[in-house]
Amino acid sequence: MPAGHSAFALLFFSMVAGLMPGFWAAWIFCGLDFLLFLALAPSLFMTCRKTRFKVDSVEVAPVFEGETATVQVQVMAENRIDSVSLSCFRMDASLVSEESPYVLVNRGDSAMLTCKVRAMKRGAFTIGKVSLLIPEIMGMLRYGAKAGSVEMLVCPRPTSISSFDFLTWGSSGLVFAPLLTSGFARGLDFSGVREYQEGDSLRDLHHKAFARYGRPFTKEFEAERGAGIVLVLDVNGNTVRERSLQEDLIRLAAGVGAWFMERGILGRFFIGDEEIPLNVSDGGDSLFAALARIPAANPFKKVASTANHVWSPAARPMGPVLRLGLHREENPLIHKQVLVCSGTPREQHGDDTLLVHHSLLKEKISLNRQEDLLP
């Protein structure tokens, strides 16, 4: 607190001033200040026990890289709390917490306290101590009462993709082309209607809704289970250079996954050989949460080589497979691959592999021609 900071600063000022010849009075102030601190320490533990409260919940919503999260704590005061604030401690060094303003909570009342935490990098971080800061002893010191702990998800910022013509390249693109048509995801069960969009099939027009509202509507059908593109993310790298590109690869996977989900063509999602359950109604939250939980790579830590690893899911995929990785994998189950690279590649691949330079992933890109994606 400001009063305690002033007293602490006076202690050091008095010690420095006492070094001046003949200025003995400074040592008197230094001694009195030191006795004050000796009295404050036990007094803090005696007064902090008088503050009683209950915490109902500690919550924080997922955010993207570079954004600021809001930690919320619902507090009920069992006695009057003249001043209380909220802050976070014992967390990753990449997280920066900002204390909330002090508020008054009367006895029996509830208050929602919030503090801001700025996230600089992707990951699943545990905030070990979410604390209520309560000034004690006339504002000289403050007591940090632990309200709980919470996990904070920082999702990768997705690469913005304007177009994805690479999916329909060559013979391997024939299996992707039907999924990009407006009639894809037509199932057997009628689920509802929506307003007509350019490209919708005329056979799906809902004539009764058109007659009632005077504008065209389109029928929607439930997609068959497992229908759509199978997206595979392989974050393993064989070299230090490849492992240093892991975060760029994860941002690209977030952008590609979001591009697929906007069009309703993402059927299954794998991180390595593990399939990630997707919730089509959450707007991509399950996809981003899975990407946030991928452990960060250490470029200088020696890991086992994955050069001979072949993607082998437990259930054989029914739809076309798109793999995102750091190196090419020879696998008959994979139809197309997008690789993140650095520098100028020494070899070129056919219509089933696209090389993307990592420096281009910071801006909006079009996954069209390979010469546009290399330096």
N, C-alpha and C positions, 0 to 999 in steps of 0.2 A: 504494500500500500504506500501512497506518497509520504505519509507521516513516518512510516518505518524506514523508507528509503532515505529520508532526510536525516533521521537519527543515525543511520549507518554511515552516511556520508560525513556527518559531523565527527564521528569517531576517527576516521582516517585523517580528516582535516586537522583535528586536534593533535594527532600524533605527529604530523608533519610540522605543524606550527611549534610543537614543543621542542623540536630540534634546534630552533633558533636560540642563540645564547641569551640568557636572562629572561626568556618568555616562559616562566614556570607556570603561569596561570593556565596555559593550554593543557597541561597534564591534569589539572583539576577537572576541566571539562571532559577530558578523555576518560578519567576514572568514573565520573558520574554517568557518562554515557554507557560505559561498560557495565556498571551496576544496573542500568536500565535494561540492558539486554539480558542480564542474568535473571531479572525479575520477569521479563516478558515470556521467556521459554516455559516455565512452569505455569504461568498464568494462562497461556494459550491452551494447554491441555485441560485446564480446569474449566475454562469458559466454553470450549467447543462442544463439550458433552451436553450443554444446555440446549443446543440446537438439535431438534428432532424433526425428521421428515421421512416420507415414503416416496419411493420412485416406482411409478407404474410401468414405464417402458422407456427403452433407449433405442432410437431408430435413426437410420441414415439411408437415404436413397442412393442407388448407383449413379455415378457420373462418368463423363468421358475425360480423357486426358486433357489437362490444362483448365478444367472447370473447377468450380468451388462447390463442395458438398455442404449440406446443412445437417448437423447432428441435432436431433430433437430429444428432449427429456421431459417427461410429464412428472411434475413434482407436487406432492401434497404436503403442506406444512402442518405439523402437529403443534407447533407453537409459533409465535410471530417471528418471522425472519425479516429484520429491518433491511438487509441488503444481501443479495445473492447473485452470483454470475455463473457462467458455465464455460468450461474450457476442456481441452483434451491433452493427455500426456501419454508417455510410453508408447509411441507409435513410430512408424518408419520415418527416416530422415527426409524422405521426399514429400512428406505431408507437413503442411504448415497450418497451425491452428490460430484462430483469432478469437479472443474472448468476447463474450456477449456483454451488452450493457447491464449494469446492476439494476435489479428490480426489487420491489417490496412485495412480500407474500404474507398476508394475514393468516392468523390461526384458522385452520379448517379449510382454507382456500387451496385451489389447485392452480398451477401456472405452467405454461409450456415454455421452457427455456431452450434457446437455440444458439448454436455457435457455428462459425464457418470454418471449414477445413479445405484448404486448396491442395489439389492433387496434381503432381507434375508428371507422373509416369503411370503406366498401366500396371495392374496387379490386384490381388486380393489381400488387403491389409487389415490387421487386427489392431484396433485402438484399445490398448490395454487398460487405460484409465480415463473414463469420462467423469469429470469431477465438478462438484458444486463448490465454488469459491465463496467463502463466507467471511467477511471482515470481522475480526475480534479485537478486543482490548482497545476500544475507542479508535479503531481504524489503524492501529500501529502494525498489526500483523493480520494475516488471513489464513483460514483453515481450509484445506482442500479435502472435502468429503467425497469419497468415491461413490458415484451413482451407478456404475456398471461398466461393462465393456461391450464392444460391438465390432462386427466385421464390416469393412467398407470396400465395396467393389469399384474399381476404376477401370472402365471399359476402354478398349483401344479406339482411337478416333478413326472412323472408317474412311478409306480412300474414296473420293467421289468418282463415280464411273458414269460417263455420259452415254456410252454405247459399248456393245460387246459383240461385234461382228465376228470375232475370232471363233465363237462357238459354232458357226455354220461353215467354217472353212473345210474344203476337201471332202473326202469320203467319210472321215470320222465325224464331220459336222452334220451328216444326214440324220443321225439319231437325235441331235439337239434341235434341228429345225422345227419338227412338229410341236415341240414344247413352247416355242416362241410365238406360235400363232394364237389368235384371240380365242379360238375354240378349245384351247387346252384346259384341263382340269374339269371337263364336263363329265360328271358322274351319272349315276342312275337316280339319285334322290334329289328332289327339288328342295332347295333351302331358302329361297326368297327372291326378291327383285331389287335391282338398283337402277340408277339413271343410266341411260344409254351413253356409251363412250365410243369415240371414233375407232373403227376396226371391229366392233362387235358383229357377230353373225346376225343376219336378218331373221334367220329361223328361230332365234332365241328371243325375239321381241314378245313382250307381254301385252297382248292386245287389250285386255281389260283395264290394266293400269293406264295404258295410252289413252283409252276412251274416257277414263275418269278424270285424269289430270291434264290432258291436253298436250303432253310431251312424252317422248318415247322412253320406255323402260326395258331392261334386259333381264331375262331369267338367269338365276344362278343355281348351279348344281354342286353338290358335295363332291369333292375330288376323291378318287379311290385311294385307299391306304397305300402309302409308299410310292405314289405316283410323283414324278418329277425328277429333277437332276440330283445326283448323289455328289455332294461336295466333300472332298477329302483334303484335310490340311496336314501336311507333314512338316513339322518344325525342326526336325533333326538336321544337323549340319555336320559334315565330315571334316571341315577345316575351320580355322579361326575366322577367316573371312566370311564363310557361310554363316557361322553362328552369330557374327556381329550384325547380320541382316535379319535376324529373327523378328524384331519388332516391326520392321517394314513389311515383312511377310504377313504378320498378324493383322496389321492395318489393312492390307490388301484383302485378306480373307474376310474381314469385317465388311469392307465395301462390296465385295462380290456376294457375300451372303445376304446383305441388305438389298442388293439389286435383284437377287433371285426372289426374296420374300415379298418385295413390292409387287412382283408379277405373279406370285403364287406358284412358282415352279421349283421351289426347293423341297425335295422329297425327304432326303436323309442327309445327316451331317456327321462326319467322322473327324476326330483328332487322332491321328495315327490309326490304330486298329480299334479304338474305342468309339462306339457310336454314342452321340450326344442326343438325348431326347429333346425334340423341338415342340414348342407350343405355338401353333399357327395363329392363335388369338392374342398373343402378348406383344405383337409388333416387333419381334426380334430380340426381346429382352433375354430369352433363354440362350440365344446364339451369342450375344455380347457377353453374358455372364460366363459362359464356358470359355470364351477367348480371354476374359480377364483372369481366369484361374490358371492359365498356362504358366508354369514356373518360368521366371526370367532366365535367359541363357547367360552363362559366364564364358565369354570368348576365350579366356585364358585357362579354363579348367579342362583337363584332359578327359574326354568321354570316349566311350566305345564307338567304333566306326559303324555307320549304318549303310555303307555302300552296298552291301548284299541283302539288305532288308527289303522284303516285298510285302506290299499291303495285302493283308489277307483277313477280311472281315468274317465274323462268325456266320452271318447270313449273306448269301450271294446277292449282290445288288441287281434289281430288276430294271432300273433306269440307267441312262448314260452317266458316266463318271467323269468328273472334272477334278483334277488333282492340282493343288497349290503347294509348291515346295521350293527348296533351295538347290536341289540337284535333280536331274532327270532319273526316273525309275522305269525300267523295262518291265511292264506288267500287262498281260492281255486283258485284265479287267478294266484298265484305265483307257478312256477314249481320248481325252485331251489333258494337257498339262500347261500350267502357267508357272514359270520359274522367275524368282527375283534374283538378280545378279548385280555385280559391281564390276566396273571396268568394261572393256570390250571383249565379248566372248570369242573364243578361238574357233568354235565350230557352230554351224547353223543346223537347225533341225527342220523337219518337214512341217506339214500343215497341222500336226497334232501337238506341237509344242510352241509356246510363245515366251520369249524372253523379255522381261521388264526391268529396266534399270531402276535401282532403288531411289535415285534422286528425283525421279518423275512422280513418285508416290506422294509427294507433299502437295500436289495440286490435282485438279480435275483432269482425268485421263480418259482416253478412248482406247479400248482394247481392240484395235483394228489391225493395223499393219505393223509388222515387226520393226521395220526401219524407223517408224515413228516413236518406238519405245526404247531405242538404244541411242547412246551418245554418238 
